[in-house]
């Protein structure tokens, strides 16, 4: 149920703190805690492959100086064969290393996705009123996928790269401190430049993901409302709006990608300069017989340099993925951290109720706009209370407060004399069944959709509920009967058939309090008779609240409350209200005149 009279949604955008990436990384690492054994294996395999690379490369340099320079071909071939075998083994280690990381990434993203979805189930309605559905879906799908991609693509290179950088750096320092000094200068220049660019790109990627959320929202709205778009010939305007949103996202993505792509060319330039300087310094040393630098040493050092700068290059090339994943992680964690709907500290369990309901001077405001003012209402067990009034008067809001979906600003809502805010929400909502104007059916069988009202119900109870709701006949006429799978909110069924299934779901719930929120507003007259008959049976022995625009359907109500501008302006039975010749009488007579 939604507030019919709420103003345009005040969409809230979480502020992503630029540069505040350390808590995000720490939290991601917390998710990896369950995979510590696997990560330790990766750590060991990485050390092995790094050591093999260091030793193998040094042996290659020695081969140049001792065997190639002295034409010792037979020994050279034997050494090369041994090295080839070692490199094959190292490649096998790399394969297992990558496989383990993929498993870790998939497990971690699965847990994150679970935590996001689990928190969504417990968020208050106010969150969904102030956030685009498309943006929420984008966090659950695109942003989690970005995290998964980052873990798979960059974690291996980050993890192995650090070990390789440390190992190769130590080897280069041992081999030639002079040449290593040149390497450090080039690496330092790359680091400082990359750090400056990263600060700018982080904000750019935050803007990109926000724009993607807006794009997903429009796509979701356009698909859901495709019938309205076509019927009102709104295609051109929809395309114009989409093109603008798509353009905004493209511009944001281009800026983020373009900024991050600057790092790669700069890094390549500094690496090439380092290669030239190392070769020149090495050549001068050899020609001048300075130190112990040989052709083999230069060869070994250049290979070390490649293995030293390679991981750095890979990480810098993947900086856009890293930035994007950090922004996505911040967006995902912001959703996980949203405060859940909480029961009051003194909340009590309540499994039974006589159905006595009282609204005691209740007032409610949606944000800063008053919706209800000083509402007083009393319903005794078994009463039928009808709420009528113009659209946006506050009728549905009253029922939302009964189910404690929104917080009160003033007054109390009492159930058997107990403040509903002090009842555990799960218990309260089991005692109240709601049939909405727009029935919602899930992608599952008809049997399971009805069983949602009472998960423990057996097939006999489901069939009995369907018969009571006048739905059994049309269900059995379907090819698969009760096993018919519904999809896309059961668009293959008519609105009336969907409503009958909702009533069957309400029947099987067996709750003592019933809310019918415009349950017949969107169906034809013939189907309405079936629905009215089903509702009459459903209302027996229940305290019932009926929200209705068709006043002919509530003439037998024990009490009718006329709501206008959030206030009860008239109350009484149908006959007494007609006798008052006030708002209700004018509303009823206008409907009668329209039908005649």
ZAZASE-928767 format. One record per residue (C-alpha): x, y, z; residue in one letter. Coordinates in pm, whole numbers. Each point is the difference from the previous one (the first is absolute). Last residue first. Layout:
N
{x: X, y: Y, z: Z, aa: A}
...
//
This chain:
596
{x: -2812, y: 711, z: -1455, aa: X}
{x: 349, y: -99, z: 106, aa: X}
{x: 119, y: 361, z: 17, aa: X}
{x: -309, y: 111, z: 192, aa: X}
{x: 59, y: -274, z: 258, aa: X}
{x: 362, y: 98, z: 34, aa: X}
{x: -94, y: 366, z: 50, aa: X}
{x: -264, y: -101, z: 254, aa: X}
{x: 256, y: -189, z: 207, aa: X}
{x: 251, y: 287, z: 3, aa: X}
{x: -268, y: 258, z: 82, aa: X}
{x: -134, y: -220, z: 280, aa: X}
{x: 351, y: -59, z: 135, aa: X}
{x: 82, y: 373, z: 5, aa: X}
{x: -321, y: 101, z: 177, aa: X}
{x: -365, y: -89, z: -30, aa: X}
{x: -4, y: -105, z: 367, aa: X}
{x: -269, y: -255, z: -89, aa: X}
{x: 236, y: -165, z: -246, aa: X}
{x: 252, y: -34, z: 281, aa: X}
{x: -259, y: -158, z: 228, aa: X}
{x: -103, y: -248, z: -267, aa: X}
{x: 355, y: -114, z: -80, aa: X}
{x: 96, y: -28, z: 365, aa: X}
{x: 196, y: 267, z: 183, aa: X}
{x: 304, y: 224, z: -36, aa: X}
{x: 73, y: 337, z: -155, aa: X}
{x: 301, y: 233, z: -34, aa: X}
{x: 267, y: -241, z: 111, aa: X}
{x: 320, y: 185, z: -84, aa: X}
{x: 294, y: -58, z: -233, aa: X}
{x: -116, y: 241, z: -266, aa: X}
{x: -332, y: -180, z: -27, aa: X}
{x: -100, y: -325, z: 166, aa: X}
{x: -359, y: -119, z: 32, aa: X}
{x: -26, y: -277, z: 256, aa: X}
{x: -272, y: -260, z: -50, aa: X}
{x: -107, y: -220, z: 289, aa: X}
{x: -175, y: -334, z: 19, aa: X}
{x: 44, y: -44, z: -374, aa: X}
{x: -307, y: -117, z: -195, aa: X}
{x: 22, y: 279, z: -257, aa: X}
{x: 363, y: -82, z: -76, aa: X}
{x: -9, y: -128, z: -358, aa: X}
{x: -237, y: 267, z: -135, aa: X}
{x: 258, y: 260, z: 104, aa: X}
{x: 234, y: -93, z: -282, aa: X}
{x: 310, y: 191, z: 110, aa: X}
{x: 83, y: -251, z: 269, aa: X}
{x: 231, y: -66, z: 291, aa: X}
{x: -147, y: -282, z: 204, aa: X}
{x: 121, y: -77, z: 351, aa: X}
{x: -117, y: -330, z: 139, aa: X}
{x: -9, y: -147, z: 349, aa: X}
{x: -56, y: -362, z: -85, aa: X}
{x: -279, y: -250, z: 66, aa: X}
{x: -100, y: -3, z: -368, aa: X}
{x: 210, y: 236, z: -210, aa: X}
{x: 133, y: -274, z: -230, aa: X}
{x: -350, y: -118, z: -88, aa: X}
{x: -100, y: 354, z: -102, aa: X}
{x: 331, y: 39, z: -180, aa: X}
{x: -65, y: -307, z: -216, aa: X}
{x: -347, y: 125, z: -92, aa: X}
{x: 139, y: 345, z: -78, aa: X}
{x: 274, y: -155, z: -214, aa: X}
{x: -246, y: -210, z: -197, aa: X}
{x: -232, y: 300, z: -45, aa: X}
{x: 296, y: 215, z: -99, aa: X}
{x: 86, y: -246, z: -274, aa: X}
{x: -322, y: 92, z: -176, aa: X}
{x: 45, y: 373, z: 68, aa: X}
{x: 355, y: 22, z: -130, aa: X}
{x: 310, y: 26, z: 218, aa: X}
{x: 232, y: 281, z: 108, aa: X}
{x: -177, y: 142, z: 306, aa: X}
{x: -112, y: -329, z: 152, aa: X}
{x: 263, y: -39, z: 276, aa: X}
{x: 15, y: 371, z: 73, aa: X}
{x: 202, y: -84, z: 313, aa: X}
{x: -175, y: -286, z: 176, aa: X}
{x: 153, y: -33, z: 348, aa: X}
{x: -88, y: -304, z: 210, aa: X}
{x: 56, y: -71, z: 367, aa: X}
{x: -39, y: -349, z: 152, aa: X}
{x: 263, y: -157, z: -230, aa: X}
{x: -92, y: -331, z: -162, aa: X}
{x: 294, y: 18, z: -240, aa: X}
{x: -167, y: -249, z: -233, aa: X}
{x: -277, y: 244, z: -81, aa: X}
{x: 244, y: 285, z: -69, aa: X}
{x: 184, y: -211, z: -257, aa: X}
{x: -333, y: -87, z: -158, aa: X}
{x: -76, y: 374, z: -8, aa: X}
{x: 327, y: 62, z: -182, aa: X}
{x: -88, y: -279, z: -244, aa: X}
{x: -337, y: 167, z: -61, aa: X}
{x: 181, y: 328, z: -68, aa: X}
{x: 221, y: -163, z: -261, aa: X}
{x: -308, y: -141, z: -168, aa: X}
{x: -165, y: 342, z: -2, aa: X}
{x: 308, y: 168, z: -147, aa: X}
{x: 1, y: -259, z: -278, aa: X}
{x: 264, y: -269, z: -9, aa: X}
{x: 295, y: -16, z: -243, aa: X}
{x: 146, y: 300, z: 183, aa: X}
{x: 67, y: -229, z: 296, aa: X}
{x: 236, y: 242, z: 179, aa: X}
{x: 262, y: -45, z: -272, aa: X}
{x: -27, y: -379, z: 26, aa: X}
{x: -251, y: -250, z: 133, aa: X}
{x: 72, y: -372, z: -10, aa: X}
{x: -311, y: -214, z: -27, aa: X}
{x: 20, y: -277, z: 261, aa: X}
{x: -349, y: 76, z: 131, aa: X}
{x: -144, y: -86, z: -341, aa: X}
{x: 268, y: -94, z: -251, aa: X}
{x: -201, y: 74, z: -316, aa: X}
{x: -220, y: 263, z: 171, aa: X}
{x: -367, y: -94, z: 38, aa: X}
{x: 59, y: -123, z: 354, aa: X}
{x: 111, y: 350, z: 101, aa: X}
{x: -308, y: 160, z: -159, aa: X}
{x: -234, y: -211, z: 211, aa: X}
{x: 197, y: 13, z: 325, aa: X}
{x: 8, y: 380, z: 20, aa: X}
{x: -335, y: 68, z: 168, aa: X}
{x: 191, y: 115, z: 311, aa: X}
{x: -156, y: -278, z: 211, aa: X}
{x: 97, y: -249, z: -269, aa: X}
{x: 357, y: 127, z: -2, aa: X}
{x: 19, y: -23, z: 379, aa: X}
{x: -129, y: -358, z: -6, aa: X}
{x: 252, y: -90, z: -270, aa: X}
{x: 284, y: 142, z: 210, aa: X}
{x: -124, y: -174, z: 315, aa: X}
{x: -9, y: -334, z: -182, aa: X}
{x: 348, y: 58, z: -140, aa: X}
{x: 152, y: 46, z: 346, aa: X}
{x: 55, y: 331, z: 177, aa: X}
{x: 328, y: 37, z: 190, aa: X}
{x: 111, y: 309, z: -198, aa: X}
{x: -317, y: 191, z: 92, aa: X}
{x: -80, y: 304, z: -216, aa: X}
{x: 287, y: -89, z: -233, aa: X}
{x: -190, y: -324, z: -69, aa: X}
{x: -216, y: 184, z: -255, aa: X}
{x: 307, y: 90, z: -205, aa: X}
{x: 137, y: -353, z: 49, aa: X}
{x: -309, y: -161, z: -153, aa: X}
{x: -11, y: 253, z: -282, aa: X}
{x: 354, y: -106, z: -85, aa: X}
{x: 295, y: 237, z: 30, aa: X}
{x: 103, y: 336, z: -139, aa: X}
{x: -176, y: 209, z: 263, aa: X}
{x: -348, y: 148, z: 6, aa: X}
{x: -76, y: 358, z: 94, aa: X}
{x: -358, y: 122, z: 17, aa: X}
{x: -43, y: 365, z: -86, aa: X}
{x: -300, y: 116, z: 205, aa: X}
{x: 141, y: -167, z: 308, aa: X}
{x: -132, y: -282, z: 214, aa: X}
{x: 155, y: 31, z: 346, aa: X}
{x: -14, y: -261, z: 275, aa: X}
{x: 71, y: 105, z: 357, aa: X}
{x: 88, y: -232, z: 290, aa: X}
{x: 318, y: -127, z: -166, aa: X}
{x: 101, y: 363, z: -44, aa: X}
{x: -7, y: 62, z: 374, aa: X}
{x: 203, y: -311, z: 81, aa: X}
{x: 279, y: 90, z: -242, aa: X}
{x: -8, y: 360, z: 117, aa: X}
{x: 52, y: -89, z: 363, aa: X}
{x: -259, y: 196, z: 194, aa: X}
{x: 99, y: 318, z: 185, aa: X}
{x: -61, y: 222, z: -303, aa: X}
{x: -349, y: -152, z: -22, aa: X}
{x: -94, y: 160, z: 334, aa: X}
{x: -202, y: -262, z: 185, aa: X}
{x: -366, y: 68, z: 85, aa: X}
{x: -124, y: -296, z: -201, aa: X}
{x: 201, y: 148, z: -289, aa: X}
{x: 76, y: 366, z: 60, aa: X}
{x: 132, y: 268, z: -235, aa: X}
{x: 133, y: 293, z: 201, aa: X}
{x: 33, y: 376, z: -33, aa: X}
{x: 266, y: 216, z: -156, aa: X}
{x: 272, y: -16, z: -265, aa: X}
{x: -58, y: -366, z: -75, aa: X}
{x: 265, y: -214, z: -166, aa: X}
{x: -81, y: -179, z: -326, aa: X}
{x: -67, y: -364, z: -81, aa: X}
{x: -162, y: -61, z: 337, aa: X}
{x: -279, y: -222, z: -145, aa: X}
{x: -265, y: 241, z: 132, aa: X}
{x: 211, y: 292, z: -119, aa: X}
{x: -8, y: -129, z: -357, aa: X}
{x: -378, y: -35, z: 35, aa: X}
{x: -37, y: 369, z: 86, aa: X}
{x: 233, y: 89, z: -287, aa: X}
{x: -234, y: -181, z: -238, aa: X}
{x: -281, y: 242, z: 87, aa: X}
{x: 211, y: 319, z: -1, aa: X}
{x: -207, y: 236, z: -221, aa: X}
{x: 218, y: -61, z: -304, aa: X}
{x: -288, y: -114, z: -218, aa: X}
{x: -329, y: 132, z: 130, aa: X}
{x: -180, y: -155, z: 294, aa: X}
{x: -112, y: -329, z: 141, aa: X}
{x: 111, y: -223, z: 285, aa: X}
{x: -236, y: -284, z: 90, aa: X}
{x: 7, y: -175, z: 335, aa: X}
{x: -155, y: -347, z: 24, aa: X}
{x: -21, y: -110, z: 360, aa: X}
{x: 80, y: -356, z: 111, aa: X}
{x: 185, y: 103, z: 317, aa: X}
{x: -54, y: 367, z: 67, aa: X}
{x: 138, y: 277, z: -217, aa: X}
{x: 70, y: 343, z: 148, aa: X}
{x: 141, y: 295, z: -193, aa: X}
{x: 149, y: 335, z: 92, aa: X}
{x: 231, y: 178, z: -246, aa: X}
{x: 160, y: 321, z: 130, aa: X}
{x: 159, y: 113, z: -327, aa: X}
{x: 117, y: -230, z: -276, aa: X}
{x: 228, y: 86, z: -295, aa: X}
{x: 203, y: 298, z: 122, aa: X}
{x: 289, y: 80, z: -238, aa: X}
{x: 346, y: 22, z: 156, aa: X}
{x: 120, y: -354, z: -72, aa: X}
{x: -331, y: -184, z: -31, aa: X}
{x: -189, y: 126, z: 302, aa: X}
{x: -220, y: -199, z: 236, aa: X}
{x: -251, y: 81, z: 271, aa: X}
{x: -200, y: -245, z: 212, aa: X}
{x: -233, y: 127, z: 271, aa: X}
{x: -73, y: -356, z: 122, aa: X}
{x: -52, y: -249, z: -282, aa: X}
{x: -166, y: -305, z: 151, aa: X}
{x: -23, y: -361, z: -116, aa: X}
{x: -174, y: -295, z: 168, aa: X}
{x: 79, y: -313, z: -201, aa: X}
{x: -29, y: -263, z: 276, aa: X}
{x: 370, y: -63, z: -39, aa: X}
{x: 231, y: -299, z: 14, aa: X}
{x: 374, y: -60, z: -45, aa: X}
{x: 143, y: 308, z: 167, aa: X}
{x: 367, y: 20, z: 94, aa: X}
{x: 117, y: 312, z: 178, aa: X}
{x: 215, y: 292, z: -105, aa: X}
{x: 174, y: 178, z: 290, aa: X}
{x: 307, y: 97, z: -200, aa: X}
{x: -223, y: 97, z: -291, aa: X}
{x: 27, y: -218, z: -308, aa: X}
{x: 252, y: 107, z: -258, aa: X}
{x: -32, y: 68, z: -371, aa: X}
{x: 357, y: -21, z: -115, aa: X}
{x: 249, y: 283, z: -6, aa: X}
{x: 184, y: 24, z: -334, aa: X}
{x: 344, y: -151, z: 47, aa: X}
{x: -41, y: -262, z: -275, aa: X}
{x: -104, y: 276, z: -240, aa: X}
{x: 304, y: 214, z: 83, aa: X}
{x: 210, y: -316, z: -29, aa: X}
{x: -116, y: -44, z: -359, aa: X}
{x: 68, y: 362, z: -94, aa: X}
{x: 344, y: -11, z: 164, aa: X}
{x: 77, y: -330, z: -173, aa: X}
{x: -102, y: 146, z: -335, aa: X}
{x: 228, y: 299, z: 55, aa: X}
{x: 283, y: -235, z: 95, aa: X}
{x: -72, y: -223, z: -302, aa: X}
{x: 5, y: 296, z: -237, aa: X}
{x: 330, y: 125, z: 139, aa: X}
{x: 155, y: -346, z: -27, aa: X}
{x: -133, y: -51, z: -351, aa: X}
{x: 126, y: 344, z: -101, aa: X}
{x: 335, y: -80, z: 162, aa: X}
{x: 34, y: -310, z: -214, aa: X}
{x: 269, y: 148, z: -224, aa: X}
{x: 174, y: 126, z: 314, aa: X}
{x: -13, y: -346, z: 155, aa: X}
{x: 126, y: -164, z: -317, aa: X}
{x: 281, y: 253, z: -38, aa: X}
{x: 109, y: -53, z: 360, aa: X}
{x: -11, y: -377, z: -50, aa: X}
{x: 216, y: 37, z: -312, aa: X}
{x: 236, y: 257, z: 152, aa: X}
{x: 189, y: -256, z: 210, aa: X}
{x: -26, y: -289, z: -246, aa: X}
{x: 128, y: 230, z: -278, aa: X}
{x: 267, y: 135, z: 228, aa: X}
{x: 108, y: -352, z: 92, aa: X}
{x: 29, y: -79, z: -371, aa: X}
{x: 204, y: 319, z: -47, aa: X}
{x: 218, y: -94, z: 298, aa: X}
{x: 71, y: -349, z: -133, aa: X}
{x: 106, y: 133, z: -341, aa: X}
{x: 213, y: 271, z: 162, aa: X}
{x: 161, y: -259, z: 228, aa: X}
{x: 63, y: -235, z: -292, aa: X}
{x: 168, y: 278, z: -197, aa: X}
{x: 220, y: 64, z: 303, aa: X}
{x: -7, y: 241, z: 293, aa: X}
{x: 266, y: -78, z: 264, aa: X}
{x: 112, y: 354, z: 76, aa: X}
{x: 134, y: 238, z: -261, aa: X}
{x: 181, y: -156, z: -295, aa: X}
{x: -43, y: 318, z: -204, aa: X}
{x: -165, y: -181, z: -291, aa: X}
{x: -208, y: -214, z: 235, aa: X}
{x: -98, y: 293, z: 221, aa: X}
{x: -87, y: 216, z: -302, aa: X}
{x: -219, y: -278, z: -136, aa: X}
{x: -176, y: -43, z: 333, aa: X}
{x: -66, y: 372, z: 35, aa: X}
{x: -141, y: 14, z: -353, aa: X}
{x: -213, y: -314, z: 37, aa: X}
{x: -132, y: 117, z: 337, aa: X}
{x: -74, y: 348, z: -135, aa: X}
{x: -183, y: -132, z: -307, aa: X}
{x: -206, y: -250, z: 198, aa: X}
{x: -90, y: 268, z: 258, aa: X}
{x: -114, y: 238, z: -274, aa: X}
{x: -217, y: -278, z: -141, aa: X}
{x: -151, y: -60, z: 343, aa: X}
{x: -72, y: 371, z: 49, aa: X}
{x: -179, y: 16, z: -334, aa: X}
{x: -198, y: -317, z: 63, aa: X}
{x: -120, y: 143, z: 331, aa: X}
{x: -112, y: 322, z: -164, aa: X}
{x: -186, y: -196, z: -267, aa: X}
{x: -179, y: -213, z: 263, aa: X}
{x: -95, y: 280, z: 242, aa: X}
{x: -194, y: 211, z: -247, aa: X}
{x: -259, y: -277, z: -41, aa: X}
{x: -148, y: 81, z: 343, aa: X}
{x: -107, y: 346, z: -111, aa: X}
{x: -152, y: -127, z: -324, aa: X}
{x: -188, y: -281, z: 176, aa: X}
{x: -157, y: 230, z: 259, aa: X}
{x: -79, y: 274, z: -252, aa: X}
{x: -142, y: -248, z: -250, aa: X}
{x: -218, y: -165, z: 267, aa: X}
{x: -143, y: 335, z: 111, aa: X}
{x: -62, y: 106, z: -360, aa: X}
{x: -161, y: -333, z: -84, aa: X}
{x: -221, y: 19, z: 310, aa: X}
{x: -116, y: 351, z: -88, aa: X}
{x: -61, y: -105, z: -362, aa: X}
{x: -207, y: -299, z: 112, aa: X}
{x: -206, y: 228, z: 221, aa: X}
{x: -51, y: 242, z: -289, aa: X}
{x: -74, y: -281, z: -245, aa: X}
{x: -245, y: -153, z: 246, aa: X}
{x: -191, y: 327, z: 41, aa: X}
{x: -18, y: 47, z: -375, aa: X}
{x: -100, y: -364, z: -47, aa: X}
{x: -280, y: 37, z: 255, aa: X}
{x: -118, y: 320, z: -169, aa: X}
{x: -3, y: -176, z: -336, aa: X}
{x: -178, y: -308, z: 135, aa: X}
{x: -271, y: 184, z: 192, aa: X}
{x: -276, y: -102, z: -237, aa: X}
{x: -240, y: -11, z: 297, aa: X}
{x: -84, y: -366, z: -57, aa: X}
{x: 359, y: -90, z: -83, aa: X}
{x: 161, y: 154, z: 307, aa: X}
{x: -283, y: -121, z: 223, aa: X}
{x: 52, y: -358, z: -117, aa: X}
{x: 377, y: 22, z: 43, aa: X}
{x: -33, y: 105, z: 365, aa: X}
{x: 205, y: -280, z: 154, aa: X}
{x: 253, y: 11, z: -286, aa: X}
{x: 26, y: 378, z: 6, aa: X}
{x: 24, y: 14, z: 379, aa: X}
{x: 278, y: -261, z: 11, aa: X}
{x: 191, y: 173, z: -280, aa: X}
{x: -35, y: 334, z: 175, aa: X}
{x: 125, y: -139, z: 328, aa: X}
{x: 289, y: -178, z: -171, aa: X}
{x: 113, y: 329, z: -153, aa: X}
{x: -22, y: 175, z: 337, aa: X}
{x: 211, y: -274, z: 161, aa: X}
{x: 253, y: 28, z: -282, aa: X}
{x: 25, y: 374, z: 64, aa: X}
{x: 80, y: -72, z: 366, aa: X}
{x: 259, y: -254, z: -112, aa: X}
{x: 167, y: 252, z: -232, aa: X}
{x: 0, y: 278, z: 260, aa: X}
{x: 180, y: -229, z: 246, aa: X}
{x: 241, y: -92, z: -281, aa: X}
{x: 83, y: 366, z: -55, aa: X}
{x: 46, y: 58, z: 373, aa: X}
{x: 255, y: -280, z: 13, aa: X}
{x: 159, y: 123, z: -323, aa: X}
{x: 118, y: 326, z: 155, aa: X}
{x: 180, y: -155, z: 295, aa: X}
{x: 138, y: -271, z: -227, aa: X}
{x: 168, y: 257, z: -226, aa: X}
{x: 213, y: 136, z: 283, aa: X}
{x: 96, y: -348, z: 119, aa: X}
{x: 93, y: -106, z: -353, aa: X}
{x: 239, y: 294, z: -44, aa: X}
{x: 171, y: -60, z: 334, aa: X}
{x: 33, y: -373, z: -64, aa: X}
{x: 134, y: 37, z: -354, aa: X}
{x: 269, y: 247, z: 110, aa: X}
{x: 100, y: -230, z: 284, aa: X}
{x: 26, y: -298, z: -236, aa: X}
{x: 234, y: 189, z: -234, aa: X}
{x: 222, y: 115, z: 286, aa: X}
{x: -3, y: -346, z: 157, aa: X}
{x: 115, y: -164, z: -323, aa: X}
{x: 297, y: 237, z: -31, aa: X}
{x: 100, y: -87, z: 359, aa: X}
{x: -22, y: -370, z: -93, aa: X}
{x: 262, y: 52, z: -271, aa: X}
{x: 241, y: 139, z: 257, aa: X}
{x: -81, y: -263, z: 265, aa: X}
{x: 84, y: -280, z: -245, aa: X}
{x: -79, y: -371, z: 50, aa: X}
{x: -101, y: 15, z: 365, aa: X}
{x: -228, y: 298, z: -58, aa: X}
{x: -144, y: -169, z: -308, aa: X}
{x: -75, y: -320, z: 196, aa: X}
{x: -160, y: 194, z: 285, aa: X}
{x: -216, y: 193, z: -246, aa: X}
{x: -98, y: -319, z: -181, aa: X}
{x: -118, y: -160, z: 323, aa: X}
{x: -183, y: 307, z: 129, aa: X}
{x: -164, y: 72, z: -336, aa: X}
{x: -88, y: -368, z: -51, aa: X}
{x: -156, y: -29, z: 345, aa: X}
{x: -198, y: 319, z: -53, aa: X}
{x: -103, y: -111, z: -348, aa: X}
{x: -122, y: -340, z: 113, aa: X}
{x: -265, y: 149, z: 227, aa: X}
{x: -82, y: 298, z: -218, aa: X}
{x: 4, y: -206, z: -318, aa: X}
{x: -211, y: -273, z: 154, aa: X}
{x: -233, y: 257, z: 158, aa: X}
{x: -33, y: 191, z: -323, aa: X}
{x: -197, y: -220, z: -234, aa: X}
{x: -196, y: -228, z: 231, aa: X}
{x: -55, y: 237, z: 292, aa: X}
{x: -66, y: 292, z: -233, aa: X}
{x: -249, y: -199, z: -201, aa: X}
{x: -187, y: -105, z: 314, aa: X}
{x: -12, y: 357, z: 128, aa: X}
{x: -130, y: 121, z: -335, aa: X}
{x: -261, y: -277, z: 2, aa: X}
{x: -116, y: 123, z: 343, aa: X}
{x: -36, y: 350, z: -145, aa: X}
{x: -188, y: -117, z: -308, aa: X}
{x: -248, y: -231, z: 175, aa: X}
{x: -104, y: 103, z: 352, aa: X}
{x: 115, y: 357, z: -37, aa: X}
{x: -171, y: 37, z: -337, aa: X}
{x: -323, y: -143, z: 144, aa: X}
{x: -5, y: 274, z: 265, aa: X}
{x: 69, y: 263, z: -267, aa: X}
{x: -279, y: -137, z: -219, aa: X}
{x: -247, y: -1, z: 288, aa: X}
{x: 69, y: 369, z: 60, aa: X}
{x: 35, y: 92, z: 364, aa: X}
{x: -219, y: 220, z: 223, aa: X}
{x: -318, y: -207, z: 28, aa: X}
{x: 206, y: -318, z: 13, aa: X}
{x: 179, y: 124, z: 311, aa: X}
{x: -323, y: 123, z: 161, aa: X}
{x: -140, y: -351, z: -29, aa: X}
{x: 241, y: -118, z: 268, aa: X}
{x: 288, y: -230, z: -91, aa: X}
{x: -21, y: -363, z: 113, aa: X}
{x: -9, y: -184, z: -333, aa: X}
{x: 263, y: 231, z: -144, aa: X}
{x: 241, y: -110, z: 273, aa: X}
{x: -19, y: -360, z: -119, aa: X}
{x: 52, y: 103, z: -363, aa: X}
{x: 316, y: 194, z: 83, aa: X}
{x: 136, y: -272, z: 230, aa: X}
{x: -66, y: -273, z: -258, aa: X}
{x: 173, y: 200, z: -275, aa: X}
{x: 301, y: 47, z: 228, aa: X}
{x: 10, y: -373, z: 75, aa: X}
{x: -21, y: -94, z: -368, aa: X}
{x: 265, y: 260, z: -84, aa: X}
{x: 237, y: -162, z: 251, aa: X}
{x: -57, y: -355, z: -123, aa: X}
{x: 49, y: 103, z: -362, aa: X}
{x: 320, y: 189, z: 79, aa: X}
{x: 145, y: -285, z: 210, aa: X}
{x: -72, y: -254, z: -274, aa: X}
{x: 161, y: 225, z: -261, aa: X}
{x: 301, y: 44, z: 231, aa: X}
{x: 42, y: -376, z: 35, aa: X}
{x: -9, y: -51, z: -376, aa: X}
{x: 258, y: 276, z: -54, aa: X}
{x: 247, y: -164, z: 242, aa: X}
{x: -63, y: -341, z: -146, aa: X}
{x: 91, y: 131, z: -346, aa: X}
{x: 303, y: 191, z: 135, aa: X}
{x: 132, y: -319, z: 162, aa: X}
{x: -32, y: -181, z: -333, aa: X}
{x: 198, y: 282, z: -163, aa: X}
{x: 274, y: -39, z: 263, aa: X}
{x: 25, y: -372, z: -84, aa: X}
{x: 41, y: 86, z: -368, aa: X}
{x: 265, y: 260, z: 92, aa: X}
{x: 202, y: -261, z: 192, aa: X}
{x: -12, y: -239, z: -293, aa: X}
{x: 122, y: 270, z: -238, aa: X}
{x: 283, y: 85, z: 240, aa: X}
{x: 124, y: -358, z: -4, aa: X}
{x: -5, y: -8, z: -379, aa: X}
{x: 186, y: 332, z: -18, aa: X}
{x: 269, y: -125, z: 239, aa: X}
{x: 52, y: -313, z: -208, aa: X}
{x: 15, y: 196, z: -324, aa: X}
{x: 260, y: 243, z: 141, aa: X}
{x: 217, y: -286, z: 128, aa: X}
{x: 19, y: -140, z: -353, aa: X}
{x: 58, y: 341, z: -162, aa: X}
{x: 297, y: 125, z: 201, aa: X}
{x: 78, y: 285, z: -244, aa: X}
{x: 195, y: 208, z: 254, aa: X}
{x: -224, y: 311, z: -20, aa: X}
{x: -306, y: -226, z: -27, aa: X}
{x: 101, y: -216, z: 297, aa: X}
{x: 140, y: 215, z: 278, aa: X}
{x: -129, y: 357, z: -50, aa: X}
{x: -326, y: -76, z: -179, aa: X}
{x: -75, y: -302, z: 216, aa: X}
{x: 58, y: 211, z: 311, aa: X}
{x: -262, y: 245, z: -121, aa: X}
{x: -247, y: -284, z: -65, aa: X}
{x: 76, y: -138, z: 347, aa: X}
{x: -98, y: 337, z: 144, aa: X}
{x: -332, y: -15, z: -183, aa: X}
{x: -70, y: -350, z: 125, aa: X}
{x: 81, y: 94, z: 358, aa: X}
{x: -229, y: 303, z: 0, aa: X}
{x: -280, y: -173, z: -193, aa: X}
{x: 14, y: -313, z: 217, aa: X}
{x: -4, y: 218, z: 312, aa: X}
{x: -307, y: 183, z: -128, aa: X}
{x: -178, y: -324, z: -92, aa: X}
{x: 66, y: -148, z: 345, aa: X}
{x: -99, y: 317, z: 184, aa: X}
{x: -322, y: 18, z: -199, aa: X}
{x: -82, y: -362, z: 77, aa: X}
{x: 48, y: 67, z: 371, aa: X}
{x: -223, y: 308, z: -5, aa: X}
{x: -265, y: -180, z: -203, aa: X}
{x: -2, y: -275, z: 263, aa: X}
{x: -37, y: 267, z: 269, aa: X}
{x: -290, y: 148, z: -195, aa: X}
{x: -176, y: -336, z: -3, aa: X}
{x: 49, y: -36, z: 375, aa: X}
{x: -119, y: 356, z: 61, aa: X}
{x: -322, y: -43, z: -197, aa: X}
{x: -237, y: 68, z: 289, aa: X}
{x: 178, y: 332, z: 62, aa: X}
{x: -66, y: 122, z: -355, aa: X}
{x: -313, y: 187, z: 110, aa: X}
{x: 213, y: 181, z: 260, aa: X}
{x: 241, y: 94, z: -279, aa: X}
{x: -288, y: 174, z: -174, aa: X}
{x: -62, y: 192, z: 322, aa: X}
{x: 362, y: 109, z: 27, aa: X}
{x: -3, y: 109, z: -364, aa: X}
{x: -312, y: 209, z: 64, aa: X}
{x: 140, y: 147, z: 321, aa: X}
{x: 313, y: 102, z: -198, aa: X}
{x: -185, y: 154, z: -293, aa: X}
{x: -99, y: 336, z: 143, aa: X}
{x: 145, y: 181, z: -300, aa: X}
{x: -335, y: 129, z: -116, aa: X}
{x: -278, y: -55, z: 254, aa: X}
{x: -300, y: -134, z: -190, aa: X}
{x: -303, y: 206, z: 95, aa: X}
{x: -309, y: -214, z: -2, aa: X}
{x: -259, y: 135, z: -242, aa: X}
{x: -351, y: 59, z: 130, aa: X}
{x: -296, y: 39, z: -232, aa: X}
{x: -263, y: 229, z: 146, aa: X}
{x: -297, y: -171, z: -154, aa: X}
{x: -265, y: 231, z: -136, aa: X}
{x: -255, y: 54, z: 273, aa: X}
{x: -174, y: -278, z: 194, aa: X}
{x: -371, y: -34, z: -51, aa: X}
{x: -41, y: -362, z: -92, aa: X}
{x: 242, y: -126, z: 258, aa: X}
{x: 93, y: -343, z: -117, aa: X}
{x: -122, y: -346, z: 79, aa: X}
//
